[in-house]
Amino acid sequence: MRVVILCGGRGTRLHSADRALPKPLVEVGGMPIVWHVVGIFAGQGVDRFTLCAGHRAEELAAFAAAAPWPAGVDVECVATGVDTPTGGRIHAVRERLAGAPFFVAYADGLADIDLAALVQRHRAAGRLGTVTVVRPELPFGVVDLDGGDRIVGFHEKPRSEQWVNGGFFIFEPGALEYLRADSVLEREPLEALAAAGALAAYRHAGFWRCMDTYKDAVALNDLWAAGAAPWTAVHS
């Protein structure tokens, strides 16, 4: 299967990390985060990638052309518009998907995801799309209260009780019919697929982290520096 990686982010909340770079090129362990995302898939046998570039697409294209990708991996970079929404980026490269199922991933999310298990879940569900859902670590500690206002305990940064969209999608070709050039993937297309009973969930309980802020970038770099980057375990 081909992987479509959404690389349009400007990284406005990452400015303290690197003001000069578009978000997919912000580094973790000395390599752009998009290189790590490709590595998650390549390490599990996926070898075809389309990077849907937006902000400063020429810089991403230059990196893609020169990067030390794993042997046998084909990575193309397609300029899909500076302000194009996520669904519109997939719509823009639909001709490259050859009428076959395909993965979609965000360029700023890392996980120790088992892609074979994701594919198995998708096939068993028999729906047009499957979304990996995660329970993220909350950014703050929480306070336990009794029936009144007495504090009975604390929990430091627990996991959310709710499941959220963690990226790492699989779609059947029929899902493309739900996309338009102006579609925000996470809104009308996914909502319509869900309403039609055509969307499944794959629950990922392992490591997942989105590099949304400078603090996230620091945390991911710290994991790499400590030799404890969980997303490398799936392709070590």
C-alpha positions in Angstrom: 0.0 0.0 0.0 1.0 3.6 -0.6 1.3 6.0 2.3 0.0 9.6 1.9 1.7 11.8 4.5 0.1 15.1 5.2 3.0 17.6 5.3 1.3 21.0 5.1 1.9 22.2 8.6 3.4 25.6 9.2 4.6 24.7 12.8 3.4 28.0 14.2 3.5 26.6 17.8 7.0 25.3 17.2 8.7 28.6 16.5 10.9 28.3 19.6 12.3 25.1 18.2 13.1 26.4 14.7 11.7 29.5 13.1 13.1 28.7 9.7 11.6 25.3 9.1 8.2 24.0 8.0 6.8 21.6 10.6 7.7 18.3 8.8 11.3 19.3 8.7 11.7 20.1 12.4 14.3 17.6 13.7 14.1 14.8 16.2 17.5 13.3 16.9 19.1 15.2 14.1 16.6 14.1 11.4 13.3 15.7 10.3 10.3 14.2 12.0 8.8 13.2 8.6 11.9 11.0 8.2 10.9 9.2 11.4 7.3 8.8 10.2 8.5 7.2 6.9 10.7 5.0 9.0 7.8 3.6 11.0 6.2 2.4 7.8 9.4 1.4 5.9 10.5 -0.7 8.8 7.3 -2.8 8.5 7.6 -3.4 4.8 5.8 -0.4 3.2 7.9 1.2 0.5 5.8 3.8 -1.4 5.2 7.3 0.0 3.7 10.5 -1.2 4.5 13.6 0.8 1.7 16.2 0.4 3.6 19.4 0.8 2.2 22.8 1.7 4.1 25.6 3.4 7.6 26.0 1.8 7.1 22.9 -0.3 10.3 23.4 -2.1 12.3 22.8 1.0 10.5 19.6 1.8 11.0 18.5 -1.8 14.8 19.2 -1.6 15.0 17.1 1.5 13.0 14.2 0.0 15.3 14.2 -3.0 18.4 13.9 -0.9 17.4 12.1 2.2 18.9 8.8 3.3 15.8 6.8 3.0 15.9 3.0 3.6 16.9 0.9 0.6 14.1 0.2 -1.8 11.9 3.0 -0.5 10.3 5.4 -3.0 9.4 8.9 -1.7 7.8 11.5 -3.9 6.9 15.1 -2.8 3.9 16.8 -4.3 3.1 20.4 -3.8 -0.6 20.4 -2.9 -1.1 24.1 -2.1 -0.1 26.3 0.8 -3.5 26.6 2.4 -5.1 23.4 1.2 -6.9 21.6 4.0 -6.0 18.0 4.9 -8.8 16.3 2.9 -8.0 18.5 0.0 -4.4 17.3 0.0 -5.5 13.7 -0.3 -7.9 14.7 -3.0 -5.1 16.4 -4.9 -3.1 13.1 -5.2 -6.0 10.7 -5.7 -4.8 9.7 -9.2 -1.6 8.4 -7.6 -3.5 5.9 -5.5 -4.3 3.6 -8.4 -7.6 2.4 -7.1 -6.1 0.5 -4.2 -6.3 0.8 -0.4 -3.9 3.3 1.1 -2.5 4.6 4.4 -2.7 8.2 5.5 -0.5 9.6 8.2 0.3 13.0 9.7 3.9 14.2 9.4 4.1 15.2 13.0 2.9 12.0 14.8 5.0 9.2 16.1 3.9 5.9 17.5 5.0 2.3 18.1 2.1 1.2 16.0 1.8 -2.4 14.7 0.7 -1.8 11.1 -0.1 -5.5 10.5 -2.6 -5.3 13.4 -4.0 -2.2 11.9 -4.5 -3.8 8.5 -6.0 -6.9 10.1 -8.5 -4.7 12.0 -9.4 -2.8 8.9 -10.0 -5.9 6.8 -12.0 -7.6 9.5 -14.2 -4.5 9.9 -14.9 -4.4 6.1 -15.5 -0.7 6.1 -14.2 2.2 3.9 -11.9 3.5 6.4 -10.2 2.7 9.7 -8.8 5.4 12.1 -6.2 4.7 14.7 -7.5 6.0 18.0 -5.4 6.7 21.1 -5.8 7.8 24.7 -3.2 10.6 25.0 -1.3 11.6 28.1 -2.9 14.7 29.6 -0.6 17.7 29.9 -1.5 18.3 33.5 -1.8 16.3 36.7 -5.4 15.8 37.9 -6.8 16.1 41.4 -9.1 13.5 43.0 -11.9 15.0 45.1 -14.4 13.3 47.4 -18.1 14.0 47.4 -17.4 17.5 48.9 -14.3 19.6 48.3 -11.7 17.5 50.1 -8.7 16.5 48.0 -8.1 12.7 48.4 -5.2 12.3 45.9 -3.3 13.3 42.8 -2.4 11.6 39.6 0.5 13.0 37.6 -0.4 13.4 33.8 -2.7 10.4 33.5 -4.1 9.2 30.2 -7.3 10.6 28.9 -10.4 8.5 29.4 -11.5 9.5 25.9 -10.2 8.1 22.6 -9.0 10.6 20.1 -7.9 10.5 16.5 -4.2 9.5 16.4 -3.8 9.5 12.6 -2.4 6.3 11.0 -5.5 5.7 8.8 -6.3 3.1 6.2 -8.8 4.0 3.4 -10.4 2.0 0.6 -10.7 3.7 -2.8 -14.4 4.4 -2.2 -13.5 6.8 0.7 -12.1 9.2 -1.9 -15.7 9.9 -3.0 -16.2 11.7 0.4 -13.3 14.2 -0.4 -13.3 17.4 -2.2 -10.6 20.0 -2.9 -11.8 22.1 0.1 -12.4 19.2 2.5 -11.0 19.1 6.0 -10.5 15.4 6.5 -11.3 15.4 10.2 -14.6 17.2 9.7 -17.1 16.5 6.9 -15.4 13.4 5.3 -14.8 11.5 8.5 -18.2 12.6 9.9 -20.0 11.4 6.8 -18.2 8.1 6.8 -19.1 7.6 10.4 -22.7 8.5 9.8 -22.8 6.0 7.0 -21.4 3.2 9.2 -18.3 3.1 7.0 -15.6 3.9 9.5 -13.9 1.6 12.0 -11.5 2.3 14.9 -8.2 0.6 15.7 -7.4 1.1 19.4 -3.7 1.7 19.9 -2.7 1.5 23.5 1.0 1.9 23.1 3.2 5.0 22.7 1.9 7.9 20.7 2.9 11.5 20.6 2.1 14.4 18.3 4.7 17.1 17.9 2.4 20.0 18.3 4.4 22.4 20.5 8.0 23.2 21.3 7.5 21.2 24.5 6.6 18.2 22.5 9.6 18.6 20.3 11.9 18.7 23.4 10.2 15.6 24.8 10.7 13.6 21.6 14.3 14.7 21.3 14.9 13.7 24.9 13.5 10.2 24.2 15.8 9.9 21.2 18.9 11.1 23.1 18.2 8.6 25.9 18.0 5.7 23.4 14.4 5.2 24.5 12.5 6.3 21.3 9.5 3.8 21.3 8.6 4.4 17.7 11.9 2.8 16.6 11.0 -0.5 18.3 8.7 -1.5 15.5 11.5 -1.4 12.9 14.6 -2.1 14.9 
